[in-house]
Amino acid sequence: MIEKLKDWLKSHTLWRWAICPTLRVQLEQLNTAKPTVFYLGLPEHGNLGDQAIAKATEIYLQEQLPQHQVVRIANDAVLPCIPLL
């Protein structure tokens, strides 16, 4: 029960104070005239391999879709963001 409470608090605190404002800023800065790519599930943990894959994917998206704007959504924010998207 304590673990569930800790997880709930972590997810809600993270959403209110870190993820939501960052995503809101990204969405407010979108140019509606340009196509958009939503890059979902960016890692937030310290595994350097996962971080490298995420960075390589961002570079790939920028090179292959230069006319698109990219909105980055962290892994912990994907489910709470579904209604916004």
PyMOL Python script that loads the backbone (N, CA, C, O; Angstrom):
from pymol import cmd

cmd.read_pdbstr("""\
ATOM      1  N   MET A   1       0.818  -1.192   0.000  1.00  0.00           N
ATOM      2  CA  MET A   1       0.000   0.000   0.000  1.00  0.00           C
ATOM      3  C   MET A   1       0.867   1.263   0.000  1.00  0.00           C
ATOM      4  O   MET A   1       0.571   2.219  -0.717  1.00  0.00           O
ATOM      5  N   ILE A   2       1.930   1.267   0.798  1.00  0.00           N
ATOM      6  CA  ILE A   2       2.823   2.417   0.864  1.00  0.00           C
ATOM      7  C   ILE A   2       3.483   2.652  -0.489  1.00  0.00           C
ATOM      8  O   ILE A   2       3.633   3.797  -0.915  1.00  0.00           O
ATOM      9  N   GLU A   3       3.877   1.575  -1.168  1.00  0.00           N
ATOM     10  CA  GLU A   3       4.525   1.711  -2.476  1.00  0.00           C
ATOM     11  C   GLU A   3       3.577   2.338  -3.492  1.00  0.00           C
ATOM     12  O   GLU A   3       3.990   3.177  -4.292  1.00  0.00           O
ATOM     13  N   LYS A   4       2.304   1.932  -3.463  1.00  0.00           N
ATOM     14  CA  LYS A   4       1.319   2.517  -4.379  1.00  0.00           C
ATOM     15  C   LYS A   4       1.148   4.014  -4.106  1.00  0.00           C
ATOM     16  O   LYS A   4       1.036   4.814  -5.035  1.00  0.00           O
ATOM     17  N   LEU A   5       1.129   4.375  -2.842  1.00  0.00           N
ATOM     18  CA  LEU A   5       1.001   5.783  -2.482  1.00  0.00           C
ATOM     19  C   LEU A   5       2.223   6.569  -2.949  1.00  0.00           C
ATOM     20  O   LEU A   5       2.088   7.671  -3.480  1.00  0.00           O
ATOM     21  N   LYS A   6       3.409   6.007  -2.754  1.00  0.00           N
ATOM     22  CA  LYS A   6       4.628   6.675  -3.213  1.00  0.00           C
ATOM     23  C   LYS A   6       4.602   6.872  -4.728  1.00  0.00           C
ATOM     24  O   LYS A   6       4.945   7.946  -5.222  1.00  0.00           O
ATOM     25  N   ASP A   7       4.198   5.840  -5.463  1.00  0.00           N
ATOM     26  CA  ASP A   7       4.120   5.946  -6.920  1.00  0.00           C
ATOM     27  C   ASP A   7       3.115   7.018  -7.336  1.00  0.00           C
ATOM     28  O   ASP A   7       3.379   7.804  -8.245  1.00  0.00           O
ATOM     29  N   TRP A   8       1.968   7.044  -6.669  1.00  0.00           N
ATOM     30  CA  TRP A   8       0.937   8.022  -6.994  1.00  0.00           C
ATOM     31  C   TRP A   8       1.453   9.433  -6.749  1.00  0.00           C
ATOM     32  O   TRP A   8       1.297  10.310  -7.598  1.00  0.00           O
ATOM     33  N   LEU A   9       2.067   9.654  -5.586  1.00  0.00           N
ATOM     34  CA  LEU A   9       2.593  10.979  -5.269  1.00  0.00           C
ATOM     35  C   LEU A   9       3.675  11.395  -6.248  1.00  0.00           C
ATOM     36  O   LEU A   9       3.719  12.542  -6.693  1.00  0.00           O
ATOM     37  N   LYS A  10       4.552  10.447  -6.582  1.00  0.00           N
ATOM     38  CA  LYS A  10       5.625  10.749  -7.523  1.00  0.00           C
ATOM     39  C   LYS A  10       5.048  11.174  -8.872  1.00  0.00           C
ATOM     40  O   LYS A  10       5.458  12.186  -9.440  1.00  0.00           O
ATOM     41  N   SER A  11       4.108  10.405  -9.370  1.00  0.00           N
ATOM     42  CA  SER A  11       3.565  10.712 -10.693  1.00  0.00           C
ATOM     43  C   SER A  11       2.808  12.036 -10.698  1.00  0.00           C
ATOM     44  O   SER A  11       2.924  12.804 -11.653  1.00  0.00           O
ATOM     45  N   HIS A  12       2.048  12.312  -9.669  1.00  0.00           N
ATOM     46  CA  HIS A  12       1.280  13.557  -9.647  1.00  0.00           C
ATOM     47  C   HIS A  12       2.165  14.767  -9.386  1.00  0.00           C
ATOM     48  O   HIS A  12       1.950  15.821  -9.984  1.00  0.00           O
ATOM     49  N   THR A  13       3.137  14.643  -8.522  1.00  0.00           N
ATOM     50  CA  THR A  13       4.049  15.744  -8.273  1.00  0.00           C
ATOM     51  C   THR A  13       4.873  16.021  -9.521  1.00  0.00           C
ATOM     52  O   THR A  13       5.045  17.174  -9.916  1.00  0.00           O
ATOM     53  N   LEU A  14       5.380  14.964 -10.138  1.00  0.00           N
ATOM     54  CA  LEU A  14       6.167  15.114 -11.349  1.00  0.00           C
ATOM     55  C   LEU A  14       5.342  15.790 -12.436  1.00  0.00           C
ATOM     56  O   LEU A  14       5.838  16.671 -13.137  1.00  0.00           O
ATOM     57  N   TRP A  15       4.101  15.385 -12.576  1.00  0.00           N
ATOM     58  CA  TRP A  15       3.239  15.962 -13.606  1.00  0.00           C
ATOM     59  C   TRP A  15       2.984  17.440 -13.351  1.00  0.00           C
ATOM     60  O   TRP A  15       3.124  18.256 -14.261  1.00  0.00           O
ATOM     61  N   ARG A  16       2.617  17.789 -12.146  1.00  0.00           N
ATOM     62  CA  ARG A  16       2.264  19.181 -11.840  1.00  0.00           C
ATOM     63  C   ARG A  16       3.448  20.137 -11.905  1.00  0.00           C
ATOM     64  O   ARG A  16       3.314  21.259 -12.394  1.00  0.00           O
ATOM     65  N   TRP A  17       4.600  19.705 -11.419  1.00  0.00           N
ATOM     66  CA  TRP A  17       5.711  20.625 -11.250  1.00  0.00           C
ATOM     67  C   TRP A  17       6.776  20.535 -12.323  1.00  0.00           C
ATOM     68  O   TRP A  17       7.557  21.472 -12.484  1.00  0.00           O
ATOM     69  N   ALA A  18       6.833  19.449 -13.057  1.00  0.00           N
ATOM     70  CA  ALA A  18       7.919  19.308 -14.037  1.00  0.00           C
ATOM     71  C   ALA A  18       7.407  19.066 -15.448  1.00  0.00           C
ATOM     72  O   ALA A  18       7.742  19.816 -16.365  1.00  0.00           O
ATOM     73  N   ILE A  19       6.610  18.041 -15.630  1.00  0.00           N
ATOM     74  CA  ILE A  19       6.227  17.628 -16.979  1.00  0.00           C
ATOM     75  C   ILE A  19       5.205  18.573 -17.592  1.00  0.00           C
ATOM     76  O   ILE A  19       5.387  19.036 -18.718  1.00  0.00           O
ATOM     77  N   CYS A  20       4.155  18.857 -16.878  1.00  0.00           N
ATOM     78  CA  CYS A  20       3.066  19.663 -17.435  1.00  0.00           C
ATOM     79  C   CYS A  20       3.537  21.038 -17.902  1.00  0.00           C
ATOM     80  O   CYS A  20       3.224  21.417 -19.031  1.00  0.00           O
ATOM     81  N   PRO A  21       4.274  21.809 -17.092  1.00  0.00           N
ATOM     82  CA  PRO A  21       4.722  23.130 -17.585  1.00  0.00           C
ATOM     83  C   PRO A  21       5.624  23.039 -18.807  1.00  0.00           C
ATOM     84  O   PRO A  21       5.508  23.852 -19.724  1.00  0.00           O
ATOM     85  N   THR A  22       6.517  22.060 -18.830  1.00  0.00           N
ATOM     86  CA  THR A  22       7.415  21.911 -19.970  1.00  0.00           C
ATOM     87  C   THR A  22       6.631  21.593 -21.229  1.00  0.00           C
ATOM     88  O   THR A  22       6.868  22.183 -22.283  1.00  0.00           O
ATOM     89  N   LEU A  23       5.704  20.666 -21.118  1.00  0.00           N
ATOM     90  CA  LEU A  23       4.890  20.301 -22.273  1.00  0.00           C
ATOM     91  C   LEU A  23       4.008  21.465 -22.695  1.00  0.00           C
ATOM     92  O   LEU A  23       3.838  21.712 -23.889  1.00  0.00           O
ATOM     93  N   ARG A  24       3.454  22.171 -21.745  1.00  0.00           N
ATOM     94  CA  ARG A  24       2.600  23.309 -22.069  1.00  0.00           C
ATOM     95  C   ARG A  24       3.378  24.343 -22.872  1.00  0.00           C
ATOM     96  O   ARG A  24       2.864  24.881 -23.852  1.00  0.00           O
ATOM     97  N   VAL A  25       4.605  24.623 -22.466  1.00  0.00           N
ATOM     98  CA  VAL A  25       5.445  25.582 -23.189  1.00  0.00           C
ATOM     99  C   VAL A  25       5.694  25.085 -24.609  1.00  0.00           C
ATOM    100  O   VAL A  25       5.600  25.861 -25.560  1.00  0.00           O
ATOM    101  N   GLN A  26       6.010  23.805 -24.761  1.00  0.00           N
ATOM    102  CA  GLN A  26       6.246  23.256 -26.100  1.00  0.00           C
ATOM    103  C   GLN A  26       4.998  23.397 -26.968  1.00  0.00           C
ATOM    104  O   GLN A  26       5.091  23.789 -28.131  1.00  0.00           O
ATOM    105  N   LEU A  27       3.836  23.082 -26.409  1.00  0.00           N
ATOM    106  CA  LEU A  27       2.601  23.143 -27.189  1.00  0.00           C
ATOM    107  C   LEU A  27       2.225  24.580 -27.530  1.00  0.00           C
ATOM    108  O   LEU A  27       1.702  24.843 -28.613  1.00  0.00           O
ATOM    109  N   GLU A  28       2.486  25.508 -26.620  1.00  0.00           N
ATOM    110  CA  GLU A  28       2.180  26.908 -26.892  1.00  0.00           C
ATOM    111  C   GLU A  28       3.064  27.481 -27.991  1.00  0.00           C
ATOM    112  O   GLU A  28       2.646  28.389 -28.709  1.00  0.00           O
ATOM    113  N   GLN A  29       4.274  26.966 -28.132  1.00  0.00           N
ATOM    114  CA  GLN A  29       5.214  27.478 -29.120  1.00  0.00           C
ATOM    115  C   GLN A  29       5.062  26.809 -30.487  1.00  0.00           C
ATOM    116  O   GLN A  29       5.791  27.148 -31.420  1.00  0.00           O
ATOM    117  N   LEU A  30       4.140  25.877 -30.619  1.00  0.00           N
ATOM    118  CA  LEU A  30       3.969  25.197 -31.899  1.00  0.00           C
ATOM    119  C   LEU A  30       3.475  26.155 -32.971  1.00  0.00           C
ATOM    120  O   LEU A  30       2.644  27.028 -32.720  1.00  0.00           O
ATOM    121  N   ASN A  31       4.000  25.970 -34.151  1.00  0.00           N
ATOM    122  CA  ASN A  31       3.548  26.713 -35.311  1.00  0.00           C
ATOM    123  C   ASN A  31       2.529  25.821 -36.022  1.00  0.00           C
ATOM    124  O   ASN A  31       2.893  24.779 -36.567  1.00  0.00           O
ATOM    125  N   THR A  32       1.276  26.217 -36.018  1.00  0.00           N
ATOM    126  CA  THR A  32       0.224  25.365 -36.585  1.00  0.00           C
ATOM    127  C   THR A  32       0.335  25.225 -38.092  1.00  0.00           C
ATOM    128  O   THR A  32      -0.308  24.355 -38.680  1.00  0.00           O
ATOM    129  N   ALA A  33       1.134  26.062 -38.721  1.00  0.00           N
ATOM    130  CA  ALA A  33       1.313  25.963 -40.173  1.00  0.00           C
ATOM    131  C   ALA A  33       2.333  24.881 -40.547  1.00  0.00           C
ATOM    132  O   ALA A  33       2.400  24.473 -41.706  1.00  0.00           O
ATOM    133  N   LYS A  34       3.125  24.417 -39.577  1.00  0.00           N
ATOM    134  CA  LYS A  34       4.146  23.406 -39.850  1.00  0.00           C
ATOM    135  C   LYS A  34       3.671  22.034 -39.377  1.00  0.00           C
ATOM    136  O   LYS A  34       2.946  21.941 -38.386  1.00  0.00           O
ATOM    137  N   PRO A  35       4.072  20.968 -40.075  1.00  0.00           N
ATOM    138  CA  PRO A  35       3.740  19.628 -39.596  1.00  0.00           C
ATOM    139  C   PRO A  35       4.485  19.324 -38.295  1.00  0.00           C
ATOM    140  O   PRO A  35       5.567  19.856 -38.044  1.00  0.00           O
ATOM    141  N   THR A  36       3.891  18.467 -37.483  1.00  0.00           N
ATOM    142  CA  THR A  36       4.427  18.181 -36.158  1.00  0.00           C
ATOM    143  C   THR A  36       4.639  16.692 -35.973  1.00  0.00           C
ATOM    144  O   THR A  36       3.826  15.873 -36.401  1.00  0.00           O
ATOM    145  N   VAL A  37       5.754  16.352 -35.325  1.00  0.00           N
ATOM    146  CA  VAL A  37       6.050  14.973 -34.930  1.00  0.00           C
ATOM    147  C   VAL A  37       6.057  14.946 -33.409  1.00  0.00           C
ATOM    148  O   VAL A  37       6.737  15.752 -32.773  1.00  0.00           O
ATOM    149  N   PHE A  38       5.302  14.022 -32.828  1.00  0.00           N
ATOM    150  CA  PHE A  38       5.306  13.842 -31.384  1.00  0.00           C
ATOM    151  C   PHE A  38       6.213  12.665 -31.061  1.00  0.00           C
ATOM    152  O   PHE A  38       5.915  11.523 -31.411  1.00  0.00           O
ATOM    153  N   TYR A  39       7.306  12.952 -30.401  1.00  0.00           N
ATOM    154  CA  TYR A  39       8.279  11.926 -30.018  1.00  0.00           C
ATOM    155  C   TYR A  39       7.962  11.522 -28.576  1.00  0.00           C
ATOM    156  O   TYR A  39       8.289  12.233 -27.627  1.00  0.00           O
ATOM    157  N   LEU A  40       7.324  10.375 -28.443  1.00  0.00           N
ATOM    158  CA  LEU A  40       6.826   9.914 -27.150  1.00  0.00           C
ATOM    159  C   LEU A  40       7.784   8.932 -26.494  1.00  0.00           C
ATOM    160  O   LEU A  40       8.453   8.154 -27.173  1.00  0.00           O
ATOM    161  N   GLY A  41       7.842   8.974 -25.178  1.00  0.00           N
ATOM    162  CA  GLY A  41       8.542   7.962 -24.417  1.00  0.00           C
ATOM    163  C   GLY A  41      10.024   8.195 -24.225  1.00  0.00           C
ATOM    164  O   GLY A  41      10.780   7.232 -24.102  1.00  0.00           O
ATOM    165  N   LEU A  42      10.463   9.438 -24.195  1.00  0.00           N
ATOM    166  CA  LEU A  42      11.877   9.700 -23.946  1.00  0.00           C
ATOM    167  C   LEU A  42      12.259   9.202 -22.554  1.00  0.00           C
ATOM    168  O   LEU A  42      11.515   9.406 -21.595  1.00  0.00           O
ATOM    169  N   PRO A  43      13.411   8.552 -22.444  1.00  0.00           N
ATOM    170  CA  PRO A  43      13.814   7.999 -21.146  1.00  0.00           C
ATOM    171  C   PRO A  43      14.199   9.102 -20.161  1.00  0.00           C
ATOM    172  O   PRO A  43      14.767  10.129 -20.533  1.00  0.00           O
ATOM    173  N   GLU A  44      13.871   8.856 -18.900  1.00  0.00           N
ATOM    174  CA  GLU A  44      14.232   9.800 -17.846  1.00  0.00           C
ATOM    175  C   GLU A  44      15.172   9.163 -16.829  1.00  0.00           C
ATOM    176  O   GLU A  44      15.569   9.809 -15.859  1.00  0.00           O
ATOM    177  N   HIS A  45      15.519   7.930 -17.042  1.00  0.00           N
ATOM    178  CA  HIS A  45      16.419   7.242 -16.120  1.00  0.00           C
ATOM    179  C   HIS A  45      17.869   7.400 -16.599  1.00  0.00           C
ATOM    180  O   HIS A  45      18.119   7.949 -17.672  1.00  0.00           O
ATOM    181  N   GLY A  46      18.793   6.925 -15.812  1.00  0.00           N
ATOM    182  CA  GLY A  46      20.191   7.179 -16.076  1.00  0.00           C
ATOM    183  C   GLY A  46      20.892   6.202 -16.998  1.00  0.00           C
ATOM    184  O   GLY A  46      22.116   6.265 -17.121  1.00  0.00           O
ATOM    185  N   ASN A  47      20.180   5.309 -17.646  1.00  0.00           N
ATOM    186  CA  ASN A  47      20.816   4.344 -18.537  1.00  0.00           C
ATOM    187  C   ASN A  47      21.346   5.071 -19.766  1.00  0.00           C
ATOM    188  O   ASN A  47      20.574   5.579 -20.580  1.00  0.00           O
ATOM    189  N   LEU A  48      22.669   5.117 -19.893  1.00  0.00           N
ATOM    190  CA  LEU A  48      23.278   5.879 -20.991  1.00  0.00           C
ATOM    191  C   LEU A  48      22.941   5.305 -22.360  1.00  0.00           C
ATOM    192  O   LEU A  48      22.865   6.049 -23.338  1.00  0.00           O
ATOM    193  N   GLY A  49      22.737   3.996 -22.446  1.00  0.00           N
ATOM    194  CA  GLY A  49      22.354   3.402 -23.727  1.00  0.00           C
ATOM    195  C   GLY A  49      21.010   3.923 -24.203  1.00  0.00           C
ATOM    196  O   GLY A  49      20.850   4.266 -25.375  1.00  0.00           O
ATOM    197  N   ASP A  50      20.042   3.983 -23.293  1.00  0.00           N
ATOM    198  CA  ASP A  50      18.724   4.510 -23.648  1.00  0.00           C
ATOM    199  C   ASP A  50      18.805   5.997 -23.987  1.00  0.00           C
ATOM    200  O   ASP A  50      18.126   6.469 -24.899  1.00  0.00           O
ATOM    201  N   GLN A  51      19.625   6.720 -23.260  1.00  0.00           N
ATOM    202  CA  GLN A  51      19.799   8.141 -23.539  1.00  0.00           C
ATOM    203  C   GLN A  51      20.413   8.348 -24.922  1.00  0.00           C
ATOM    204  O   GLN A  51      20.012   9.250 -25.657  1.00  0.00           O
ATOM    205  N   ALA A  52      21.384   7.509 -25.270  1.00  0.00           N
ATOM    206  CA  ALA A  52      22.035   7.616 -26.580  1.00  0.00           C
ATOM    207  C   ALA A  52      21.057   7.299 -27.706  1.00  0.00           C
ATOM    208  O   ALA A  52      21.061   7.964 -28.742  1.00  0.00           O
ATOM    209  N   ILE A  53      20.224   6.288 -27.503  1.00  0.00           N
ATOM    210  CA  ILE A  53      19.215   5.945 -28.509  1.00  0.00           C
ATOM    211  C   ILE A  53      18.254   7.114 -28.704  1.00  0.00           C
ATOM    212  O   ILE A  53      17.911   7.453 -29.837  1.00  0.00           O
ATOM    213  N   ALA A  54      17.821   7.727 -27.613  1.00  0.00           N
ATOM    214  CA  ALA A  54      16.896   8.860 -27.701  1.00  0.00           C
ATOM    215  C   ALA A  54      17.535  10.028 -28.451  1.00  0.00           C
ATOM    216  O   ALA A  54      16.889  10.655 -29.291  1.00  0.00           O
ATOM    217  N   LYS A  55      18.795  10.320 -28.152  1.00  0.00           N
ATOM    218  CA  LYS A  55      19.481  11.422 -28.830  1.00  0.00           C
ATOM    219  C   LYS A  55      19.666  11.120 -30.319  1.00  0.00           C
ATOM    220  O   LYS A  55      19.472  11.994 -31.165  1.00  0.00           O
ATOM    221  N   ALA A  56      20.042   9.878 -30.631  1.00  0.00           N
ATOM    222  CA  ALA A  56      20.207   9.495 -32.037  1.00  0.00           C
ATOM    223  C   ALA A  56      18.876   9.585 -32.778  1.00  0.00           C
ATOM    224  O   ALA A  56      18.840   9.979 -33.944  1.00  0.00           O
ATOM    225  N   THR A  57      17.796   9.227 -32.114  1.00  0.00           N
ATOM    226  CA  THR A  57      16.472   9.316 -32.741  1.00  0.00           C
ATOM    227  C   THR A  57      16.107  10.768 -33.016  1.00  0.00           C
ATOM    228  O   THR A  57      15.560  11.080 -34.073  1.00  0.00           O
ATOM    229  N   GLU A  58      16.404  11.651 -32.079  1.00  0.00           N
ATOM    230  CA  GLU A  58      16.128  13.076 -32.293  1.00  0.00           C
ATOM    231  C   GLU A  58      16.923  13.613 -33.481  1.00  0.00           C
ATOM    232  O   GLU A  58      16.385  14.350 -34.308  1.00  0.00           O
ATOM    233  N   ILE A  59      18.191  13.248 -33.565  1.00  0.00           N
ATOM    234  CA  ILE A  59      19.024  13.680 -34.693  1.00  0.00           C
ATOM    235  C   ILE A  59      18.467  13.134 -36.003  1.00  0.00           C
ATOM    236  O   ILE A  59      18.407  13.850 -37.003  1.00  0.00           O
ATOM    237  N   TYR A  60      18.063  11.873 -35.997  1.00  0.00           N
ATOM    238  CA  TYR A  60      17.481  11.245 -37.190  1.00  0.00           C
ATOM    239  C   TYR A  60      16.216  11.990 -37.624  1.00  0.00           C
ATOM    240  O   TYR A  60      16.037  12.280 -38.807  1.00  0.00           O
ATOM    241  N   LEU A  61      15.346  12.296 -36.665  1.00  0.00           N
ATOM    242  CA  LEU A  61      14.110  13.014 -36.998  1.00  0.00           C
ATOM    243  C   LEU A  61      14.416  14.386 -37.596  1.00  0.00           C
ATOM    244  O   LEU A  61      13.776  14.796 -38.564  1.00  0.00           O
ATOM    245  N   GLN A  62      15.382  15.091 -37.031  1.00  0.00           N
ATOM    246  CA  GLN A  62      15.745  16.408 -37.548  1.00  0.00           C
ATOM    247  C   GLN A  62      16.309  16.326 -38.954  1.00  0.00           C
ATOM    248  O   GLN A  62      16.034  17.190 -39.787  1.00  0.00           O
ATOM    249  N   GLU A  63      17.109  15.278 -39.230  1.00  0.00           N
ATOM    250  CA  GLU A  63      17.707  15.129 -40.553  1.00  0.00           C
ATOM    251  C   GLU A  63      16.689  14.671 -41.596  1.00  0.00           C
ATOM    252  O   GLU A  63      16.695  15.167 -42.723  1.00  0.00           O
ATOM    253  N   GLN A  64      15.825  13.741 -41.236  1.00  0.00           N
ATOM    254  CA  GLN A  64      14.884  13.164 -42.190  1.00  0.00           C
ATOM    255  C   GLN A  64      13.626  14.007 -42.374  1.00  0.00           C
ATOM    256  O   GLN A  64      12.991  13.961 -43.428  1.00  0.00           O
ATOM    257  N   LEU A  65      13.272  14.768 -41.359  1.00  0.00           N
ATOM    258  CA  LEU A  65      12.057  15.584 -41.419  1.00  0.00           C
ATOM    259  C   LEU A  65      12.377  17.033 -41.030  1.00  0.00           C
ATOM    260  O   LEU A  65      11.856  17.533 -40.033  1.00  0.00           O
ATOM    261  N   PRO A  66      13.223  17.702 -41.802  1.00  0.00           N
ATOM    262  CA  PRO A  66      13.651  19.051 -41.402  1.00  0.00           C
ATOM    263  C   PRO A  66      12.525  20.086 -41.385  1.00  0.00           C
ATOM    264  O   PRO A  66      12.625  21.095 -40.686  1.00  0.00           O
ATOM    265  N   GLN A  67      11.478  19.851 -42.132  1.00  0.00           N
ATOM    266  CA  GLN A  67      10.373  20.801 -42.180  1.00  0.00           C
ATOM    267  C   GLN A  67       9.383  20.593 -41.026  1.00  0.00           C
ATOM    268  O   GLN A  67       8.461  21.390 -40.852  1.00  0.00           O
ATOM    269  N   HIS A  68       9.568  19.534 -40.246  1.00  0.00           N
ATOM    270  CA  HIS A  68       8.669  19.232 -39.129  1.00  0.00           C
ATOM    271  C   HIS A  68       9.212  19.804 -37.826  1.00  0.00           C
ATOM    272  O   HIS A  68      10.420  19.958 -37.650  1.00  0.00           O
ATOM    273  N   GLN A  69       8.300  20.111 -36.925  1.00  0.00           N
ATOM    274  CA  GLN A  69       8.688  20.479 -35.570  1.00  0.00           C
ATOM    275  C   GLN A  69       8.478  19.254 -34.674  1.00  0.00           C
ATOM    276  O   GLN A  69       7.535  18.487 -34.870  1.00  0.00           O
ATOM    277  N   VAL A  70       9.353  19.079 -33.703  1.00  0.00           N
ATOM    278  CA  VAL A  70       9.324  17.898 -32.856  1.00  0.00           C
ATOM    279  C   VAL A  70       8.917  18.292 -31.440  1.00  0.00           C
ATOM    280  O   VAL A  70       9.516  19.181 -30.834  1.00  0.00           O
ATOM    281  N   VAL A  71       7.888  17.616 -30.920  1.00  0.00           N
ATOM    282  CA  VAL A  71       7.473  17.793 -29.534  1.00  0.00           C
ATOM    283  C   VAL A  71       7.946  16.559 -28.782  1.00  0.00           C
ATOM    284  O   VAL A  71       7.561  15.438 -29.113  1.00  0.00           O
ATOM    285  N   ARG A  72       8.778  16.765 -27.772  1.00  0.00           N
ATOM    286  CA  ARG A  72       9.352  15.670 -26.998  1.00  0.00           C
ATOM    287  C   ARG A  72       8.535  15.446 -25.733  1.00  0.00           C
ATOM    288  O   ARG A  72       8.299  16.373 -24.958  1.00  0.00           O
ATOM    289  N   ILE A  73       8.105  14.194 -25.534  1.00  0.00           N
ATOM    290  CA  ILE A  73       7.302  13.868 -24.363  1.00  0.00           C
ATOM    291  C   ILE A  73       7.971  12.717 -23.625  1.00  0.00           C
ATOM    292  O   ILE A  73       8.163  11.634 -24.177  1.00  0.00           O
ATOM    293  N   ALA A  74       8.323  12.969 -22.373  1.00  0.00           N
ATOM    294  CA  ALA A  74       9.015  11.974 -21.558  1.00  0.00           C
ATOM    295  C   ALA A  74       8.125  10.756 -21.301  1.00  0.00           C
ATOM    296  O   ALA A  74       6.898  10.835 -21.363  1.00  0.00           O
ATOM    297  N   ASN A  75       8.770   9.645 -21.015  1.00  0.00           N
ATOM    298  CA  ASN A  75       8.066   8.392 -20.805  1.00  0.00           C
ATOM    299  C   ASN A  75       7.009   8.492 -19.711  1.00  0.00           C
ATOM    300  O   ASN A  75       5.899   7.988 -19.882  1.00  0.00           O
ATOM    301  N   ASP A  76       7.336   9.134 -18.589  1.00  0.00           N
ATOM    302  CA  ASP A  76       6.374   9.258 -17.486  1.00  0.00           C
ATOM    303  C   ASP A  76       5.194  10.150 -17.837  1.00  0.00           C
ATOM    304  O   ASP A  76       4.176  10.121 -17.146  1.00  0.00           O
ATOM    305  N   ALA A  77       5.309  10.931 -18.880  1.00  0.00           N
ATOM    306  CA  ALA A  77       4.244  11.868 -19.227  1.00  0.00           C
ATOM    307  C   ALA A  77       3.331  11.352 -20.335  1.00  0.00           C
ATOM    308  O   ALA A  77       2.325  11.990 -20.642  1.00  0.00           O
ATOM    309  N   VAL A  78       3.652  10.231 -20.930  1.00  0.00           N
ATOM    310  CA  VAL A  78       2.878   9.768 -22.083  1.00  0.00           C
ATOM    311  C   VAL A  78       1.417   9.543 -21.716  1.00  0.00           C
ATOM    312  O   VAL A  78       0.532  10.111 -22.356  1.00  0.00           O
ATOM    313  N   LEU A  79       1.146   8.735 -20.710  1.00  0.00           N
ATOM    314  CA  LEU A  79      -0.250   8.447 -20.366  1.00  0.00           C
ATOM    315  C   LEU A  79      -1.018   9.690 -19.917  1.00  0.00           C
ATOM    316  O   LEU A  79      -2.141   9.896 -20.376  1.00  0.00           O
ATOM    317  N   PRO A  80      -0.458  10.529 -19.036  1.00  0.00           N
ATOM    318  CA  PRO A  80      -1.204  11.732 -18.675  1.00  0.00           C
ATOM    319  C   PRO A  80      -1.413  12.691 -19.847  1.00  0.00           C
ATOM    320  O   PRO A  80      -2.352  13.486 -19.831  1.00  0.00           O
ATOM    321  N   CYS A  81      -0.560  12.626 -20.852  1.00  0.00           N
ATOM    322  CA  CYS A  81      -0.649  13.556 -21.986  1.00  0.00           C
ATOM    323  C   CYS A  81      -1.619  13.105 -23.065  1.00  0.00           C
ATOM    324  O   CYS A  81      -1.995  13.907 -23.920  1.00  0.00           O
ATOM    325  N   ILE A  82      -2.025  11.867 -23.048  1.00  0.00           N
ATOM    326  CA  ILE A  82      -2.896  11.359 -24.109  1.00  0.00           C
ATOM    327  C   ILE A  82      -4.118  12.270 -24.323  1.00  0.00           C
ATOM    328  O   ILE A  82      -4.432  12.566 -25.475  1.00  0.00           O
ATOM    329  N   PRO A  83      -4.817  12.726 -23.283  1.00  0.00           N
ATOM    330  CA  PRO A  83      -5.950  13.632 -23.537  1.00  0.00           C
ATOM    331  C   PRO A  83      -5.539  14.938 -24.203  1.00  0.00           C
ATOM    332  O   PRO A  83      -6.315  15.498 -24.978  1.00  0.00           O
ATOM    333  N   LEU A  84      -4.342  15.434 -23.923  1.00  0.00           N
ATOM    334  CA  LEU A  84      -3.893  16.685 -24.549  1.00  0.00           C
ATOM    335  C   LEU A  84      -3.599  16.493 -26.024  1.00  0.00           C
ATOM    336  O   LEU A  84      -3.801  17.399 -26.833  1.00  0.00           O
ATOM    337  N   LEU A  85      -3.117  15.301 -26.368  1.00  0.00           N
ATOM    338  CA  LEU A  85      -2.738  15.053 -27.753  1.00  0.00           C
ATOM    339  C   LEU A  85      -3.940  14.691 -28.583  1.00  0.00           C
ATOM    340  O   LEU A  85      -3.811  14.446 -29.783  1.00  0.00           O
TER     341      LEU A  85
END
""", "prot")
cmd.dss("prot")
cmd.show_as("cartoon", "prot")
cmd.util.cbc("prot")
cmd.orient("prot")
